[in-house]
Amino acid sequence: MRNIFWLLVIILIIGWAIGFFAFGQLLGAAIHILLVVAVIMILVRVIQGPRTRI
């Protein structure tokens, strides 16, 4: 599950870069919002720390 999380983050960052540089401000702004969501997800994950399995 953790690998899927990082894969999603990488895809969002690449998508933001492509949208910002290839499609201009309108689509770049929409993808920028997704990037902010990805950063928030990373911060929540770091704050929670590793999960232990019982």
C-alpha positions as a printed NumPy array, in Angstrom:
array([[  0.   ,   0.   ,   0.   ],
       [  2.881,   2.327,   0.739],
       [  4.309,   1.873,  -2.772],
       [  0.976,   2.862,  -4.286],
       [  1.018,   6.048,  -2.21 ],
       [  4.434,   7.103,  -3.495],
       [  3.473,   6.152,  -7.054],
       [  0.455,   8.442,  -6.797],
       [  2.607,  11.289,  -5.501],
       [  5.085,  10.914,  -8.367],
       [  2.304,  10.782, -10.959],
       [  0.745,  13.95 ,  -9.545],
       [  4.056,  15.819,  -9.608],
       [  4.763,  14.782, -13.198],
       [  1.193,  15.647, -14.191],
       [  1.514,  19.066, -12.598],
       [  4.753,  19.777, -14.452],
       [  3.307,  18.681, -17.795],
       [  0.106,  20.617, -17.249],
       [  1.872,  23.768, -16.156],
       [  4.432,  23.893, -18.941],
       [  2.434,  22.345, -21.806],
       [ -1.135,  23.561, -21.314],
       [ -0.704,  26.958, -19.718],
       [ -2.195,  28.502, -16.62 ],
       [ -5.74 ,  27.086, -16.651],
       [ -4.938,  23.384, -16.615],
       [ -1.725,  24.025, -14.698],
       [ -3.75 ,  25.606, -11.889],
       [ -6.078,  22.598, -11.708],
       [ -3.171,  20.186, -11.508],
       [ -1.476,  22.482,  -8.992],
       [ -4.418,  21.877,  -6.65 ],
       [ -3.835,  18.133,  -6.987],
       [ -0.159,  18.691,  -6.163],
       [ -1.123,  20.549,  -2.988],
       [ -3.355,  17.614,  -2.031],
       [ -0.428,  15.236,  -2.617],
       [  1.857,  17.333,  -0.394],
       [ -0.77 ,  17.351,   2.357],
       [ -1.025,  13.562,   2.064],
       [  2.751,  13.282,   2.45 ],
       [  2.74 ,  15.493,   5.543],
       [ -0.071,  13.489,   7.154],
       [  1.795,  10.264,   6.413],
       [  5.029,  11.606,   7.92 ],
       [  3.253,  12.904,  11.035],
       [  1.459,   9.581,  11.592],
       [  4.686,   7.618,  11.321],
       [  5.019,   3.976,  10.343],
       [  2.113,   1.681,  11.046],
       [  2.727,  -1.546,  12.888],
       [  0.888,  -4.739,  12.051],
       [ -0.567,  -6.854,  14.781]])
